[in-house]
Amino acid sequence: MKVSSPVGEFPFEPERVSIEGTKLTLHGRMGAWPARVQMEPADGLAFARLLGPRFVVGALSVALLGMTARGRRGRGG
């Protein structure tokens, strides 16, 4: 990944993901500096609006199918 800013472009190398309370946090390095990106529930809604309804419906469908398949495996079928 690359981060562009007024002071230049820096590679962002993700190292791990964590959940801190209600925030999803991506930890990594931006060039030589440690960096993190935090997403709260409201950010997820704003991001979904940017992606548009087609993507959101597709992503929700995949998630629903995954949960259904997991549930069937858990029941032994």
C-alpha positions in Angstrom: 0.0 0.0 0.0 1.1 3.6 -0.5 0.1 6.7 1.5 0.3 10.0 -0.4 0.7 13.2 1.6 1.8 16.7 1.0 5.3 15.7 2.3 5.7 12.7 0.0 4.6 9.2 -0.7 5.3 6.4 1.8 4.8 2.7 1.7 2.4 1.4 4.3 3.2 -2.1 5.4 0.4 -3.7 7.5 1.6 -5.9 10.4 -1.4 -6.9 12.4 -5.1 -6.1 12.9 -6.8 -5.7 16.3 -10.2 -4.8 17.8 -10.0 -2.2 20.5 -13.4 -1.7 22.0 -15.6 -0.8 18.9 -12.6 0.2 16.8 -11.0 -2.0 14.2 -7.3 -1.1 14.1 -4.7 -1.8 11.4 -1.2 -1.6 12.8 1.8 -1.2 10.5 4.6 1.0 9.4 4.6 4.0 7.1 8.1 4.2 5.9 10.3 4.3 9.0 7.4 5.2 11.4 5.0 3.0 13.2 1.5 3.9 12.1 -2.1 2.7 12.7 -5.4 3.2 11.0 -8.6 3.0 13.2 -12.1 2.5 11.8 -15.2 3.0 14.0 -18.7 1.7 13.2 -19.7 5.2 11.7 -16.6 5.0 9.5 -17.7 1.7 8.2 -21.1 3.2 7.2 -19.4 6.1 5.4 -17.0 3.7 3.6 -20.0 1.5 2.5 -21.7 4.6 1.1 -18.5 5.4 -0.9 -18.4 1.9 -2.3 -22.0 2.0 -3.4 -25.0 -0.3 -3.0 -23.9 -3.0 -5.5 -20.7 -3.7 -3.5 -22.5 -3.6 -0.1 -25.2 -6.0 -1.3 -22.5 -8.3 -2.7 -20.4 -8.2 0.5 -23.4 -8.8 2.7 -24.5 -11.8 0.5 -21.0 -13.3 0.8 -21.0 -12.8 4.6 -24.5 -14.4 4.9 -23.5 -17.4 2.8 -20.4 -17.8 5.0 -22.4 -17.7 8.2 -24.9 -20.2 6.8 -22.1 -22.6 5.7 -20.4 -22.3 9.1 -23.7 -23.0 10.8 -24.3 -26.1 8.7 -20.8 -27.4 9.4 -21.3 -26.8 13.2 -24.5 -29.1 13.1 -22.6 -31.8 11.4 -24.2 -31.5 8.0 
